[in-house]
Amino acid sequence: MEEKRQLKLNYKNTFKIAFAFFGILMLWQVYNTYCPIILEKMLQEQGVETTNYLVGIIMALDNVAAIFIMPIFGTLSDKTKTKYGKRMPYIVIGMLLTIIVFPFIALMCMWNIFAGVIVFMMLFLIIMQSYRSPAVALMPDVTPKPLRSTANGLINLIGYFGGVFATILGMLSIFKLNADSSLAEIQDKVIWPFAICTAILVIVLIFLIITIKENKMINETKDDVEYGESLSDTLDKIDEENNLLSKKDKRNLIIILISIFLWFMSFNAFETFGSLYFKNVVGDSTMYSTMATILSVVSILTFLLCSSLSNKIGRKISIIIGLVLITIALGSIAIISLNSKIIFVNDLGNVLVGWKIFYIGMSVLIGIGWALININSFPMVVEYSNTKNLGKFTSYYYVSSMLAQTVTPILVGLIMDFNSKGQRLLFVYSSIMMFLAIVVFIFVQEKIKLKDRIEKNKNTKHKSSLEKLGEIDD
């Protein structure tokens, strides 16, 4: 019988891999911030009055293709064997195509070609999703199962720096779009954040090509990854030869995927229409950028401080805490939003100090909650995979989230367009979906109960948080 041993996370490898996620989140934030505003204004210029559900449909069309593409490329990368590895060829080619396509979204807007904007939005998302599964699967390829929450925390930490950078660009006066911005002003400003982030993606791609030697990484971590399989949190042992799960583990996986679908239904509604909500309901579109920045910064701090929290209380409890915090925040904003008599801004069009503090406070809760969910949810899904099908299980996670991002913009857009309260219902919808995610996720069964983890931690010699990062008590 193999002797029990400690596993330590390879921070250097994880740090390198994280930069693929940095590029993805950076471009994703630019996309989510500017595309709804571009679409709304261009539709209005064509005389379309009811725009919410149309914006939602257009923002969702590109995700439909991703639902089919991600499993294909995730599975393909599992079976790929090259001298450059099985994931890196997809990452490199995907990033090269993204660098070509992404700026054309802004250029089509500048040239006032509405059909061109839609076509290049779709191309961008299709290409992004074709390499997203391989990029994310690279982390569990070289990381033992018990350390994947900690590694995922670091991946998200680096990735969110990309999101924060893109958000800060949107807050700068030379790129900022206000409620009364004309199409001409949008066309004048929108090219710069797209161009700057594309240039940074070029640098990220060069860094990844130079520093990541995938086959070498996999060979160096092979023994630890195989040992980590024996420490899996699955209820029953996985039949690796036939890639089969027990009925209890299948049930758990299905519940987790449904929960992921529901919390992305909630969060993506806020992402898609948040900039429009703050522009049209609150009266200051910059408040969305402020919230997004604070949310990202708080998430980064949470990734840094709480990456190993699941080792103490378990992934399930960590995620439930996150879901509850977000539900409280979204529900509080929903209650305020329904009161149409509330004045959010002063005569100069600036958000009143009291409301600014309120929204900042809610951003903090959402940031902490979203980080706790993101640190642990992906590792929970790939816990049911083995070394032969990591890309396939990575795509399961993203298909659930992308399906939600396909459905929710259309659904919430229809709800807002055909109800007199309009965009004030955005946070009502989001809070209800997040609450439903809690109700479903509670039914996930854990191998080790919370009380057993607490007892185990009591019997473990105390270490500082820095010493415990990347370690597991066997």
Contacts in CASP RR format, 6 or more apart in sequence:
PFRMAT RR
TARGET T0000
AUTHOR 0000-0000-0000
METHOD contacts of the structure
MODEL  1
MEEKRQLKLNYKNTFKIAFAFFGILMLWQVYNTYCPIILEKMLQEQGVET
TNYLVGIIMALDNVAAIFIMPIFGTLSDKTKTKYGKRMPYIVIGMLLTII
VFPFIALMCMWNIFAGVIVFMMLFLIIMQSYRSPAVALMPDVTPKPLRST
ANGLINLIGYFGGVFATILGMLSIFKLNADSSLAEIQDKVIWPFAICTAI
LVIVLIFLIITIKENKMINETKDDVEYGESLSDTLDKIDEENNLLSKKDK
RNLIIILISIFLWFMSFNAFETFGSLYFKNVVGDSTMYSTMATILSVVSI
LTFLLCSSLSNKIGRKISIIIGLVLITIALGSIAIISLNSKIIFVNDLGN
VLVGWKIFYIGMSVLIGIGWALININSFPMVVEYSNTKNLGKFTSYYYVS
SMLAQTVTPILVGLIMDFNSKGQRLLFVYSSIMMFLAIVVFIFVQEKIKL
KDRIEKNKNTKHKSSLEKLGEIDD
2 227 0 8 1.000
2 230 0 8 1.000
4 474 0 8 1.000
5 227 0 8 1.000
5 474 0 8 1.000
6 471 0 8 1.000
6 472 0 8 1.000
6 474 0 8 1.000
7 144 0 8 1.000
7 146 0 8 1.000
7 147 0 8 1.000
7 224 0 8 1.000
7 227 0 8 1.000
7 228 0 8 1.000
7 231 0 8 1.000
7 470 0 8 1.000
7 471 0 8 1.000
7 472 0 8 1.000
8 147 0 8 1.000
8 470 0 8 1.000
8 471 0 8 1.000
9 143 0 8 1.000
9 147 0 8 1.000
9 150 0 8 1.000
9 151 0 8 1.000
9 154 0 8 1.000
9 469 0 8 1.000
9 470 0 8 1.000
9 471 0 8 1.000
10 142 0 8 1.000
10 143 0 8 1.000
10 220 0 8 1.000
10 221 0 8 1.000
11 154 0 8 1.000
11 470 0 8 1.000
13 142 0 8 1.000
13 217 0 8 1.000
13 221 0 8 1.000
14 139 0 8 1.000
14 143 0 8 1.000
14 151 0 8 1.000
14 154 0 8 1.000
14 155 0 8 1.000
15 154 0 8 1.000
15 158 0 8 1.000
16 207 0 8 1.000
16 208 0 8 1.000
16 211 0 8 1.000
16 212 0 8 1.000
17 135 0 8 1.000
17 138 0 8 1.000
17 139 0 8 1.000
17 142 0 8 1.000
17 155 0 8 1.000
17 212 0 8 1.000
18 154 0 8 1.000
18 155 0 8 1.000
18 157 0 8 1.000
18 158 0 8 1.000
18 159 0 8 1.000
19 158 0 8 1.000
19 159 0 8 1.000
19 204 0 8 1.000
19 207 0 8 1.000
19 208 0 8 1.000
20 91 0 8 1.000
20 95 0 8 1.000
20 135 0 8 1.000
20 138 0 8 1.000
20 204 0 8 1.000
20 208 0 8 1.000
21 135 0 8 1.000
21 136 0 8 1.000
21 155 0 8 1.000
21 156 0 8 1.000
21 158 0 8 1.000
21 159 0 8 1.000
22 158 0 8 1.000
22 159 0 8 1.000
22 161 0 8 1.000
22 162 0 8 1.000
22 204 0 8 1.000
23 159 0 8 1.000
23 162 0 8 1.000
23 200 0 8 1.000
23 201 0 8 1.000
23 204 0 8 1.000
24 128 0 8 1.000
24 132 0 8 1.000
24 135 0 8 1.000
24 159 0 8 1.000
25 159 0 8 1.000
25 160 0 8 1.000
25 162 0 8 1.000
25 163 0 8 1.000
25 166 0 8 1.000
26 159 0 8 1.000
26 162 0 8 1.000
26 163 0 8 1.000
26 165 0 8 1.000
26 166 0 8 1.000
26 197 0 8 1.000
26 200 0 8 1.000
26 201 0 8 1.000
27 98 0 8 1.000
27 102 0 8 1.000
27 124 0 8 1.000
27 128 0 8 1.000
27 166 0 8 1.000
27 197 0 8 1.000
27 198 0 8 1.000
27 201 0 8 1.000
28 128 0 8 1.000
28 163 0 8 1.000
29 162 0 8 1.000
29 163 0 8 1.000
29 166 0 8 1.000
29 167 0 8 1.000
29 292 0 8 1.000
30 166 0 8 1.000
30 169 0 8 1.000
30 193 0 8 1.000
30 194 0 8 1.000
30 197 0 8 1.000
31 105 0 8 1.000
31 121 0 8 1.000
31 124 0 8 1.000
31 125 0 8 1.000
32 271 0 8 1.000
32 272 0 8 1.000
32 275 0 8 1.000
33 166 0 8 1.000
33 167 0 8 1.000
33 170 0 8 1.000
33 193 0 8 1.000
33 275 0 8 1.000
33 288 0 8 1.000
33 289 0 8 1.000
33 292 0 8 1.000
34 106 0 8 1.000
34 177 0 8 1.000
34 190 0 8 1.000
34 193 0 8 1.000
34 194 0 8 1.000
35 59 0 8 1.000
35 105 0 8 1.000
35 121 0 8 1.000
36 55 0 8 1.000
36 59 0 8 1.000
36 272 0 8 1.000
36 273 0 8 1.000
36 274 0 8 1.000
36 275 0 8 1.000
36 276 0 8 1.000
37 177 0 8 1.000
37 181 0 8 1.000
37 186 0 8 1.000
37 275 0 8 1.000
37 276 0 8 1.000
37 279 0 8 1.000
37 285 0 8 1.000
38 105 0 8 1.000
38 109 0 8 1.000
38 117 0 8 1.000
38 186 0 8 1.000
38 190 0 8 1.000
39 51 0 8 1.000
39 54 0 8 1.000
39 55 0 8 1.000
39 58 0 8 1.000
39 59 0 8 1.000
39 117 0 8 1.000
40 51 0 8 1.000
40 55 0 8 1.000
40 276 0 8 1.000
41 181 0 8 1.000
41 182 0 8 1.000
41 183 0 8 1.000
41 186 0 8 1.000
42 109 0 8 1.000
42 112 0 8 1.000
42 114 0 8 1.000
42 117 0 8 1.000
42 183 0 8 1.000
43 51 0 8 1.000
43 54 0 8 1.000
43 55 0 8 1.000
43 114 0 8 1.000
44 51 0 8 1.000
45 183 0 8 1.000
46 114 0 8 1.000
48 54 0 8 1.000
50 417 0 8 1.000
51 417 0 8 1.000
52 273 0 8 1.000
52 276 0 8 1.000
52 413 0 8 1.000
52 414 0 8 1.000
52 416 0 8 1.000
52 417 0 8 1.000
52 422 0 8 1.000
52 423 0 8 1.000
53 410 0 8 1.000
53 413 0 8 1.000
53 414 0 8 1.000
53 416 0 8 1.000
53 417 0 8 1.000
53 418 0 8 1.000
55 272 0 8 1.000
55 273 0 8 1.000
55 276 0 8 1.000
55 409 0 8 1.000
55 413 0 8 1.000
56 272 0 8 1.000
56 273 0 8 1.000
56 409 0 8 1.000
56 410 0 8 1.000
56 412 0 8 1.000
56 413 0 8 1.000
57 409 0 8 1.000
57 410 0 8 1.000
58 118 0 8 1.000
58 121 0 8 1.000
59 272 0 8 1.000
59 409 0 8 1.000
60 405 0 8 1.000
60 406 0 8 1.000
60 407 0 8 1.000
60 408 0 8 1.000
60 409 0 8 1.000
60 410 0 8 1.000
61 118 0 8 1.000
61 122 0 8 1.000
62 121 0 8 1.000
62 122 0 8 1.000
62 124 0 8 1.000
62 125 0 8 1.000
62 126 0 8 1.000
63 125 0 8 1.000
63 402 0 8 1.000
63 403 0 8 1.000
63 405 0 8 1.000
63 406 0 8 1.000
64 406 0 8 1.000
65 122 0 8 1.000
65 125 0 8 1.000
65 126 0 8 1.000
65 129 0 8 1.000
66 125 0 8 1.000
66 126 0 8 1.000
66 128 0 8 1.000
66 129 0 8 1.000
66 398 0 8 1.000
66 402 0 8 1.000
67 399 0 8 1.000
67 402 0 8 1.000
67 403 0 8 1.000
67 406 0 8 1.000
69 126 0 8 1.000
69 129 0 8 1.000
69 130 0 8 1.000
70 129 0 8 1.000
70 130 0 8 1.000
70 132 0 8 1.000
70 133 0 8 1.000
70 395 0 8 1.000
70 398 0 8 1.000
70 399 0 8 1.000
70 402 0 8 1.000
71 133 0 8 1.000
71 392 0 8 1.000
71 395 0 8 1.000
71 396 0 8 1.000
71 399 0 8 1.000
73 90 0 8 1.000
73 129 0 8 1.000
73 130 0 8 1.000
73 131 0 8 1.000
73 133 0 8 1.000
73 134 0 8 1.000
73 395 0 8 1.000
74 133 0 8 1.000
74 134 0 8 1.000
74 137 0 8 1.000
74 391 0 8 1.000
74 392 0 8 1.000
74 394 0 8 1.000
74 395 0 8 1.000
75 389 0 8 1.000
75 391 0 8 1.000
75 392 0 8 1.000
75 395 0 8 1.000
76 90 0 8 1.000
77 86 0 8 1.000
77 87 0 8 1.000
77 90 0 8 1.000
77 133 0 8 1.000
77 134 0 8 1.000
77 137 0 8 1.000
77 391 0 8 1.000
78 86 0 8 1.000
78 137 0 8 1.000
78 388 0 8 1.000
78 389 0 8 1.000
78 390 0 8 1.000
78 391 0 8 1.000
78 392 0 8 1.000
79 86 0 8 1.000
80 86 0 8 1.000
80 87 0 8 1.000
80 89 0 8 1.000
80 90 0 8 1.000
82 89 0 8 1.000
83 215 0 8 1.000
84 92 0 8 1.000
84 214 0 8 1.000
84 215 0 8 1.000
85 214 0 8 1.000
85 215 0 8 1.000
85 218 0 8 1.000
86 134 0 8 1.000
86 214 0 8 1.000
87 134 0 8 1.000
87 135 0 8 1.000
87 137 0 8 1.000
87 138 0 8 1.000
87 141 0 8 1.000
87 214 0 8 1.000
88 134 0 8 1.000
88 138 0 8 1.000
88 208 0 8 1.000
88 212 0 8 1.000
88 214 0 8 1.000
90 130 0 8 1.000
90 131 0 8 1.000
90 134 0 8 1.000
90 135 0 8 1.000
91 131 0 8 1.000
91 134 0 8 1.000
91 135 0 8 1.000
91 138 0 8 1.000
91 208 0 8 1.000
92 205 0 8 1.000
92 208 0 8 1.000
92 209 0 8 1.000
93 131 0 8 1.000
94 127 0 8 1.000
94 128 0 8 1.000
94 130 0 8 1.000
94 131 0 8 1.000
95 131 0 8 1.000
95 201 0 8 1.000
95 204 0 8 1.000
95 205 0 8 1.000
95 208 0 8 1.000
96 205 0 8 1.000
97 127 0 8 1.000
98 124 0 8 1.000
98 127 0 8 1.000
98 128 0 8 1.000
98 201 0 8 1.000
99 198 0 8 1.000
99 201 0 8 1.000
99 202 0 8 1.000
99 205 0 8 1.000
101 120 0 8 1.000
101 123 0 8 1.000
101 124 0 8 1.000
101 127 0 8 1.000
102 124 0 8 1.000
102 194 0 8 1.000
102 197 0 8 1.000
102 198 0 8 1.000
102 201 0 8 1.000
103 191 0 8 1.000
103 194 0 8 1.000
103 195 0 8 1.000
103 198 0 8 1.000
104 116 0 8 1.000
104 120 0 8 1.000
105 117 0 8 1.000
105 120 0 8 1.000
105 121 0 8 1.000
105 124 0 8 1.000
105 194 0 8 1.000
106 190 0 8 1.000
106 191 0 8 1.000
106 193 0 8 1.000
106 194 0 8 1.000
106 195 0 8 1.000
107 191 0 8 1.000
108 114 0 8 1.000
108 116 0 8 1.000
108 117 0 8 1.000
108 119 0 8 1.000
108 120 0 8 1.000
109 117 0 8 1.000
109 186 0 8 1.000
109 187 0 8 1.000
109 190 0 8 1.000
110 187 0 8 1.000
110 188 0 8 1.000
110 190 0 8 1.000
110 191 0 8 1.000
112 183 0 8 1.000
112 187 0 8 1.000
129 398 0 8 1.000
129 402 0 8 1.000
132 398 0 8 1.000
133 391 0 8 1.000
133 394 0 8 1.000
133 395 0 8 1.000
133 398 0 8 1.000
134 391 0 8 1.000
136 378 0 8 1.000
136 394 0 8 1.000
136 397 0 8 1.000
136 398 0 8 1.000
137 382 0 8 1.000
137 390 0 8 1.000
137 391 0 8 1.000
137 394 0 8 1.000
138 212 0 8 1.000
138 214 0 8 1.000
139 148 0 8 1.000
139 151 0 8 1.000
139 152 0 8 1.000
139 155 0 8 1.000
140 148 0 8 1.000
140 379 0 8 1.000
140 382 0 8 1.000
140 385 0 8 1.000
140 390 0 8 1.000
140 394 0 8 1.000
141 214 0 8 1.000
141 217 0 8 1.000
141 218 0 8 1.000
141 225 0 8 1.000
141 387 0 8 1.000
141 390 0 8 1.000
142 217 0 8 1.000
142 218 0 8 1.000
142 220 0 8 1.000
142 221 0 8 1.000
142 225 0 8 1.000
143 151 0 8 1.000
143 221 0 8 1.000
143 225 0 8 1.000
144 221 0 8 1.000
144 224 0 8 1.000
144 225 0 8 1.000
144 227 0 8 1.000
144 228 0 8 1.000
144 229 0 8 1.000
144 231 0 8 1.000
145 228 0 8 1.000
145 229 0 8 1.000
145 231 0 8 1.000
145 232 0 8 1.000
145 233 0 8 1.000
145 379 0 8 1.000
145 383 0 8 1.000
146 228 0 8 1.000
146 231 0 8 1.000
146 311 0 8 1.000
146 472 0 8 1.000
147 470 0 8 1.000
147 472 0 8 1.000
148 378 0 8 1.000
148 379 0 8 1.000
148 382 0 8 1.000
148 383 0 8 1.000
149 307 0 8 1.000
149 308 0 8 1.000
149 310 0 8 1.000
149 311 0 8 1.000
149 315 0 8 1.000
149 375 0 8 1.000
149 376 0 8 1.000
149 379 0 8 1.000
150 307 0 8 1.000
150 308 0 8 1.000
150 311 0 8 1.000
150 469 0 8 1.000
150 470 0 8 1.000
152 307 0 8 1.000
152 374 0 8 1.000
152 375 0 8 1.000
152 376 0 8 1.000
152 378 0 8 1.000
152 379 0 8 1.000
153 303 0 8 1.000
153 307 0 8 1.000
153 371 0 8 1.000
153 374 0 8 1.000
153 375 0 8 1.000
154 303 0 8 1.000
154 307 0 8 1.000
156 299 0 8 1.000
156 303 0 8 1.000
156 371 0 8 1.000
156 374 0 8 1.000
156 375 0 8 1.000
157 300 0 8 1.000
157 303 0 8 1.000
157 304 0 8 1.000
157 307 0 8 1.000
160 296 0 8 1.000
160 299 0 8 1.000
160 300 0 8 1.000
160 303 0 8 1.000
161 300 0 8 1.000
163 296 0 8 1.000
164 293 0 8 1.000
164 296 0 8 1.000
164 297 0 8 1.000
164 300 0 8 1.000
165 197 0 8 1.000
165 200 0 8 1.000
166 193 0 8 1.000
166 197 0 8 1.000
167 289 0 8 1.000
167 292 0 8 1.000
167 293 0 8 1.000
167 296 0 8 1.000
168 293 0 8 1.000
169 175 0 8 1.000
169 192 0 8 1.000
169 193 0 8 1.000
169 196 0 8 1.000
169 197 0 8 1.000
170 176 0 8 1.000
170 193 0 8 1.000
170 289 0 8 1.000
171 286 0 8 1.000
171 289 0 8 1.000
171 290 0 8 1.000
171 293 0 8 1.000
174 189 0 8 1.000
174 192 0 8 1.000
175 189 0 8 1.000
175 192 0 8 1.000
175 193 0 8 1.000
176 189 0 8 1.000
176 285 0 8 1.000
176 286 0 8 1.000
176 289 0 8 1.000
177 185 0 8 1.000
177 186 0 8 1.000
177 189 0 8 1.000
177 190 0 8 1.000
177 285 0 8 1.000
178 279 0 8 1.000
178 284 0 8 1.000
178 285 0 8 1.000
178 286 0 8 1.000
179 279 0 8 1.000
179 280 0 8 1.000
179 283 0 8 1.000
179 284 0 8 1.000
179 285 0 8 1.000
225 387 0 8 1.000
226 387 0 8 1.000
229 238 0 8 1.000
229 240 0 8 1.000
229 386 0 8 1.000
229 387 0 8 1.000
231 472 0 8 1.000
231 474 0 8 1.000
232 238 0 8 1.000
232 383 0 8 1.000
233 315 0 8 1.000
233 380 0 8 1.000
233 383 0 8 1.000
233 446 0 8 1.000
233 447 0 8 1.000
233 448 0 8 1.000
234 245 0 8 1.000
234 246 0 8 1.000
234 249 0 8 1.000
234 252 0 8 1.000
234 383 0 8 1.000
234 384 0 8 1.000
234 447 0 8 1.000
235 246 0 8 1.000
235 248 0 8 1.000
235 249 0 8 1.000
235 252 0 8 1.000
235 445 0 8 1.000
235 447 0 8 1.000
236 245 0 8 1.000
236 246 0 8 1.000
236 248 0 8 1.000
236 249 0 8 1.000
238 244 0 8 1.000
238 245 0 8 1.000
238 249 0 8 1.000
238 384 0 8 1.000
238 386 0 8 1.000
239 245 0 8 1.000
240 386 0 8 1.000
240 387 0 8 1.000
240 388 0 8 1.000
243 386 0 8 1.000
243 388 0 8 1.000
243 389 0 8 1.000
245 253 0 8 1.000
245 384 0 8 1.000
248 445 0 8 1.000
249 384 0 8 1.000
251 445 0 8 1.000
252 384 0 8 1.000
252 444 0 8 1.000
252 445 0 8 1.000
253 381 0 8 1.000
253 384 0 8 1.000
253 396 0 8 1.000
255 440 0 8 1.000
255 441 0 8 1.000
255 443 0 8 1.000
255 444 0 8 1.000
256 377 0 8 1.000
256 380 0 8 1.000
256 381 0 8 1.000
256 441 0 8 1.000
256 444 0 8 1.000
257 381 0 8 1.000
257 396 0 8 1.000
257 397 0 8 1.000
257 400 0 8 1.000
258 400 0 8 1.000
258 440 0 8 1.000
259 437 0 8 1.000
259 440 0 8 1.000
259 441 0 8 1.000
259 444 0 8 1.000
260 377 0 8 1.000
260 381 0 8 1.000
260 397 0 8 1.000
260 400 0 8 1.000
260 401 0 8 1.000
260 404 0 8 1.000
261 400 0 8 1.000
261 401 0 8 1.000
261 403 0 8 1.000
261 404 0 8 1.000
262 404 0 8 1.000
262 433 0 8 1.000
262 434 0 8 1.000
262 436 0 8 1.000
262 437 0 8 1.000
262 440 0 8 1.000
263 323 0 8 1.000
263 326 0 8 1.000
263 373 0 8 1.000
263 433 0 8 1.000
263 434 0 8 1.000
263 437 0 8 1.000
264 400 0 8 1.000
264 401 0 8 1.000
264 404 0 8 1.000
264 405 0 8 1.000
264 408 0 8 1.000
265 404 0 8 1.000
265 407 0 8 1.000
265 408 0 8 1.000
265 411 0 8 1.000
265 433 0 8 1.000
266 326 0 8 1.000
266 330 0 8 1.000
266 408 0 8 1.000
266 429 0 8 1.000
266 430 0 8 1.000
266 431 0 8 1.000
266 432 0 8 1.000
266 433 0 8 1.000
266 434 0 8 1.000
266 437 0 8 1.000
267 326 0 8 1.000
267 370 0 8 1.000
267 430 0 8 1.000
267 434 0 8 1.000
268 404 0 8 1.000
268 405 0 8 1.000
268 408 0 8 1.000
268 409 0 8 1.000
269 408 0 8 1.000
269 409 0 8 1.000
269 412 0 8 1.000
269 426 0 8 1.000
269 429 0 8 1.000
269 430 0 8 1.000
269 433 0 8 1.000
270 330 0 8 1.000
270 426 0 8 1.000
270 427 0 8 1.000
270 430 0 8 1.000
272 405 0 8 1.000
272 408 0 8 1.000
272 409 0 8 1.000
272 412 0 8 1.000
273 409 0 8 1.000
273 412 0 8 1.000
273 413 0 8 1.000
273 416 0 8 1.000
273 423 0 8 1.000
273 426 0 8 1.000
274 288 0 8 1.000
274 426 0 8 1.000
275 285 0 8 1.000
275 288 0 8 1.000
275 289 0 8 1.000
276 423 0 8 1.000
277 288 0 8 1.000
277 423 0 8 1.000
277 426 0 8 1.000
277 427 0 8 1.000
278 284 0 8 1.000
278 285 0 8 1.000
278 286 0 8 1.000
278 287 0 8 1.000
278 288 0 8 1.000
278 291 0 8 1.000
279 285 0 8 1.000
279 288 0 8 1.000
280 423 0 8 1.000
281 337 0 8 1.000
281 344 0 8 1.000
281 423 0 8 1.000
281 424 0 8 1.000
282 344 0 8 1.000
282 345 0 8 1.000
282 351 0 8 1.000
282 355 0 8 1.000
283 344 0 8 1.000
283 345 0 8 1.000
283 349 0 8 1.000
283 351 0 8 1.000
284 344 0 8 1.000
284 345 0 8 1.000
284 349 0 8 1.000
284 350 0 8 1.000
284 351 0 8 1.000
287 351 0 8 1.000
287 356 0 8 1.000
287 359 0 8 1.000
290 356 0 8 1.000
290 359 0 8 1.000
290 360 0 8 1.000
290 363 0 8 1.000
291 359 0 8 1.000
291 360 0 8 1.000
291 362 0 8 1.000
291 363 0 8 1.000
292 363 0 8 1.000
294 360 0 8 1.000
294 361 0 8 1.000
294 363 0 8 1.000
294 364 0 8 1.000
294 367 0 8 1.000
295 363 0 8 1.000
295 364 0 8 1.000
295 366 0 8 1.000
295 367 0 8 1.000
295 370 0 8 1.000
296 367 0 8 1.000
298 363 0 8 1.000
298 364 0 8 1.000
298 367 0 8 1.000
298 368 0 8 1.000
298 371 0 8 1.000
299 367 0 8 1.000
299 368 0 8 1.000
299 370 0 8 1.000
299 371 0 8 1.000
299 374 0 8 1.000
300 371 0 8 1.000
302 367 0 8 1.000
302 368 0 8 1.000
302 369 0 8 1.000
302 371 0 8 1.000
302 372 0 8 1.000
302 375 0 8 1.000
303 371 0 8 1.000
303 375 0 8 1.000
305 465 0 8 1.000
306 318 0 8 1.000
306 371 0 8 1.000
306 372 0 8 1.000
306 375 0 8 1.000
307 375 0 8 1.000
307 469 0 8 1.000
308 465 0 8 1.000
308 468 0 8 1.000
308 469 0 8 1.000
308 470 0 8 1.000
309 318 0 8 1.000
309 372 0 8 1.000
309 375 0 8 1.000
310 318 0 8 1.000
310 375 0 8 1.000
310 376 0 8 1.000
311 468 0 8 1.000
311 472 0 8 1.000
311 473 0 8 1.000
312 453 0 8 1.000
312 457 0 8 1.000
313 450 0 8 1.000
313 453 0 8 1.000
313 454 0 8 1.000
314 376 0 8 1.000
314 446 0 8 1.000
314 448 0 8 1.000
314 450 0 8 1.000
314 453 0 8 1.000
315 376 0 8 1.000
315 377 0 8 1.000
315 379 0 8 1.000
315 380 0 8 1.000
315 446 0 8 1.000
316 441 0 8 1.000
316 444 0 8 1.000
316 446 0 8 1.000
317 450 0 8 1.000
318 372 0 8 1.000
318 375 0 8 1.000
318 376 0 8 1.000
319 372 0 8 1.000
319 373 0 8 1.000
319 376 0 8 1.000
319 377 0 8 1.000
319 380 0 8 1.000
319 441 0 8 1.000
320 438 0 8 1.000
320 441 0 8 1.000
320 442 0 8 1.000
321 369 0 8 1.000
321 372 0 8 1.000
322 368 0 8 1.000
322 369 0 8 1.000
322 370 0 8 1.000
322 372 0 8 1.000
322 373 0 8 1.000
323 369 0 8 1.000
323 373 0 8 1.000
323 434 0 8 1.000
323 437 0 8 1.000
323 438 0 8 1.000
323 441 0 8 1.000
324 438 0 8 1.000
325 365 0 8 1.000
325 366 0 8 1.000
325 368 0 8 1.000
325 369 0 8 1.000
325 372 0 8 1.000
326 365 0 8 1.000
326 366 0 8 1.000
326 367 0 8 1.000
326 369 0 8 1.000
326 370 0 8 1.000
326 373 0 8 1.000
326 434 0 8 1.000
327 431 0 8 1.000
327 434 0 8 1.000
327 435 0 8 1.000
327 438 0 8 1.000
328 365 0 8 1.000
329 361 0 8 1.000
329 362 0 8 1.000
329 363 0 8 1.000
329 365 0 8 1.000
329 366 0 8 1.000
330 362 0 8 1.000
330 366 0 8 1.000
330 427 0 8 1.000
330 430 0 8 1.000
330 431 0 8 1.000
330 434 0 8 1.000
331 427 0 8 1.000
331 428 0 8 1.000
331 431 0 8 1.000
332 362 0 8 1.000
333 359 0 8 1.000
333 362 0 8 1.000
333 427 0 8 1.000
333 431 0 8 1.000
334 427 0 8 1.000
334 428 0 8 1.000
334 430 0 8 1.000
334 431 0 8 1.000
336 342 0 8 1.000
336 358 0 8 1.000
337 424 0 8 1.000
337 425 0 8 1.000
337 426 0 8 1.000
337 427 0 8 1.000
337 428 0 8 1.000
338 421 0 8 1.000
338 424 0 8 1.000
338 428 0 8 1.000
340 421 0 8 1.000
340 424 0 8 1.000
343 352 0 8 1.000
344 351 0 8 1.000
344 352 0 8 1.000
344 355 0 8 1.000
345 351 0 8 1.000
345 352 0 8 1.000
346 352 0 8 1.000
351 359 0 8 1.000
377 397 0 8 1.000
378 394 0 8 1.000
378 397 0 8 1.000
380 444 0 8 1.000
381 393 0 8 1.000
381 394 0 8 1.000
381 396 0 8 1.000
381 397 0 8 1.000
382 390 0 8 1.000
382 393 0 8 1.000
382 394 0 8 1.000
382 397 0 8 1.000
384 393 0 8 1.000
385 391 0 8 1.000
385 392 0 8 1.000
385 393 0 8 1.000
385 394 0 8 1.000
408 433 0 8 1.000
411 429 0 8 1.000
412 425 0 8 1.000
412 426 0 8 1.000
412 429 0 8 1.000
412 430 0 8 1.000
415 425 0 8 1.000
415 429 0 8 1.000
416 422 0 8 1.000
416 423 0 8 1.000
416 425 0 8 1.000
416 426 0 8 1.000
419 425 0 8 1.000
448 456 0 8 1.000
456 473 0 8 1.000
460 473 0 8 1.000
463 471 0 8 1.000
END
